[in-house]
Amino acid sequence: MPNTRLNVTLPTHMVDDIKALYGPRGVSQFLEEAVREKLADLKKQAFKGLIEGYRATAEETVTTLKKFDPAVTEKRDV
């Protein structure tokens, strides 16, 4: 997977802590892991909201679709 080089500004104490945990050349690794985790959480929340929305309207959707049953036949392209 291709990489993109960024210029990121962080507070010095954060960078010092990252380097203490990951080594002086581990800042990129740490940031990649942190971003991956944050994006996964955000996507999970977004999908959870969509699923809750679909569930909330499911009964209404089924009721509406049943109104179209008489119009749907095997002979007709739907």
C-alpha positions in Angstrom: 0.0 0.0 0.0 1.4 3.4 -0.9 2.3 5.9 1.8 1.9 9.6 1.9 4.4 11.8 3.8 2.9 14.3 6.1 4.2 17.2 8.2 2.4 16.9 11.6 2.8 19.2 14.6 2.3 17.7 18.0 3.1 18.9 21.5 6.7 18.1 22.5 5.7 16.1 25.6 3.5 13.8 23.5 6.3 13.2 21.0 8.7 12.5 23.9 6.2 10.0 25.4 5.8 8.2 22.0 9.5 8.0 21.5 10.0 6.6 25.0 7.5 3.8 24.2 8.2 3.2 20.6 11.8 4.3 20.2 13.1 7.4 18.4 12.0 6.1 15.0 8.7 4.7 16.0 6.6 7.9 15.8 5.1 6.9 12.4 4.2 3.5 13.6 2.5 4.9 16.7 0.5 7.4 14.7 -0.5 4.8 12.1 -1.8 2.5 14.8 -3.6 5.4 16.6 -5.3 6.6 13.4 -6.2 3.0 12.4 -8.0 2.5 15.8 -9.7 5.9 15.7 -11.0 5.3 12.1 -12.3 1.9 13.1 -14.2 3.4 16.0 -15.6 6.2 13.8 -16.7 3.7 11.1 -18.3 1.4 13.7 -20.3 4.3 15.2 -21.4 5.4 11.7 -22.5 1.9 10.8 -24.2 1.5 14.2 -26.2 4.7 13.5 -27.2 3.4 10.1 -28.3 0.0 11.4 -30.3 1.6 14.2 -32.0 3.9 11.6 -32.9 0.9 9.4 -34.3 -1.0 12.3 -36.3 2.0 13.4 -38.0 2.2 10.0 -38.1 -1.5 9.2 -41.8 -2.0 10.1 -42.9 1.0 8.1 -40.8 -0.1 5.1 -42.4 -3.6 5.1 -45.9 -2.0 5.3 -45.1 0.2 2.4 -43.7 -2.6 0.3 -46.7 -4.8 1.0 -48.9 -2.1 -0.7 -47.0 -2.9 -4.0 -47.5 -6.7 -3.8 -50.5 -6.6 -6.2 -48.5 -4.7 -8.8 -45.6 -7.2 -8.8 -46.1 -10.3 -11.0 -43.8 -12.9 -12.5 -44.5 -11.7 -16.0 -43.4 -8.1 -15.2 -39.9 -6.8 -14.9 -39.5 -5.2 -11.6 
